[in-house]
């Protein structure tokens, strides 16, 4: 490639039965790039944009720098020190200065030797996902999700217990204003649950806390 930036290599096997993604960040610096992969995830939760990523398994990392895109460039907005947390399996960061707008993030791992590795970019749109209506809460028999006017498309719905156990998953294609119903199953006992709603075409997601009576 003749331009700097993040490039994605897509390996598609047997018409989509198996897909693998690899991210490569070209910075023009050929001597300080860490090999490997850093996978970033994010979700809009209440008043924060929550970001989490895996621990880099190569050489020891000094810090993870969280960057947010502003205009055409990424700008550091915070960092997570890792040199004293080598036993951690994953890391996270909360952005509360998102201005309720669409924001794009990435994370840069910096090793003790000064080498770097960039994660994939994650885009969070609080405006669209924030207009989703999820009710009732507390939940008795069903959960209803109403898609906003700008939210038509394919959704993945995943329901977890507070302990992280998945009890429900579904893929739905809906129109603007359409309602999705989730019927309570015998496995959905009384307690706190997290409903993860993912717009698969836009790559946006949000997490809603639900109390099942």
Helices and strands as residue ranges (DSSP letters): E 5-13, E 18-26, E 40-45, E 48-54, E 61-70, E 73-81, E 90-95, E 102-111, E 116-118, E 122-125, H 126-130, E 133-135, E 142-146, E 153-161, E 166-174, E 179-183, E 191-199, E 204-212
